[in-house]
Amino acid sequence: MQIFKWGKVLAVAAALTMFAVPASAQDDEGPITQGEDAKYVSVTHVKYSPGKRERAMEIIAEHFVKASEAAGTPGPLGVIHFQTGEWDALVVWRLEGGMADLEWYRSENDIKWFAALAEQEGGEEAAGALLAEYQGLIDKAETDVGHYHATEEDEE
């Protein structure tokens, strides 16, 4: 019986929190957004197959980065290479168009980047083969989307 009582208390508490909205949000009209200062990012954790990390870094440095420079497309905001933990790397990309960037199968920048990669590698088939090789080096990857609130320093 004690479990039932606690379960009922927890269920009621959970139900009440669903309707807990800050008073300032209740006064606003229209949809609630993250605010004008919200900057959206895509964060990808990557785990390479055993022994494949070095080749993956080589492809990125010698092919992907050069194609991005040639295309004039933005690179990631940052890359973290882990010494410990489950993942080998974390890559953070800015979603310039906010959440709407997630609606694209291929963005304009993706298309420009691939065209530059194809030119650099000697054609679309070679560029596709290089992409397939890189993807084959990945054991698993996980992508999350979030936001942060920009400060005046971020805008500079």
CORKA-V106066 format. One record per residue. RES is the residue in one small letter. SS is DSSP state (@ for helix, = for strand, . for the rest). D_LAST is the distance of its C-alpha to the last C-alpha in whole Angstrom. Layout:
[[RES/SS/D_LAST] [RES/SS/D_LAST]]
//
This chain:
[[m/./61] [q/@/58] [i/@/56] [f/@/56] [k/@/56] [w/@/52] [g/@/51] [k/@/52] [v/@/50] [l/@/47] [a/@/47] [v/@/48] [a/@/44] [a/@/43] [a/@/44] [l/@/43] [t/@/39] [m/@/39] [f/./39] [a/./37] [v/./34] [p/./32] [a/@/33] [s/@/30] [a/@/30] [q/@/34] [d/@/33] [d/./30] [e/./32] [g/./31] [p/./29] [i/./27] [t/./24] [q/./21] [g/./19] [e/./16] [d/./14] [a/=/15] [k/=/14] [y/=/17] [v/=/18] [s/=/21] [v/=/22] [t/=/25] [h/=/28] [v/=/30] [k/=/33] [y/=/35] [s/./39] [p/./40] [g/./40] [k/./38] [r/@/34] [e/@/35] [r/@/35] [a/@/33] [m/@/30] [e/@/32] [i/@/32] [i/@/28] [a/@/27] [e/@/30] [h/@/30] [f/@/27] [v/@/24] [k/@/26] [a/@/26] [s/@/23] [e/@/22] [a/@/24] [a/@/24] [g/./20] [t/./19] [p/./16] [g/./18] [p/./17] [l/./14] [g/=/17] [v/=/21] [i/=/23] [h/=/26] [f/./29] [q/./32] [t/./33] [g/./34] [e/./35] [w/./32] [d/./31] [a/=/27] [l/=/24] [v/=/22] [v/=/19] [w/=/18] [r/=/15] [l/=/17] [e/./15] [g/./18] [g/@/19] [m/@/22] [a/@/24] [d/@/23] [l/@/25] [e/@/28] [w/./28] [y/./30] [r/./29] [s/./25] [e/@/25] [n/@/23] [d/@/25] [i/@/28] [k/@/26] [w/@/26] [f/@/29] [a/@/30] [a/@/29] [l/@/30] [a/@/34] [e/@/34] [q/@/33] [e/@/35] [g/./38] [g/./38] [e/@/37] [e/@/40] [a/@/39] [a/@/35] [g/@/37] [a/@/39] [l/@/36] [l/@/34] [a/@/37] [e/@/38] [y/@/34] [q/@/35] [g/@/38] [l/./37] [i/=/35] [d/=/38] [k/=/35] [a/=/32] [e/=/30] [t/=/27] [d/=/26] [v/=/23] [g/=/21] [h/=/18] [y/=/16] [h/=/14] [a/./10] [t/./9] [e/./7] [e/./5] [d/./6] [e/./4] [e/./0]]
//
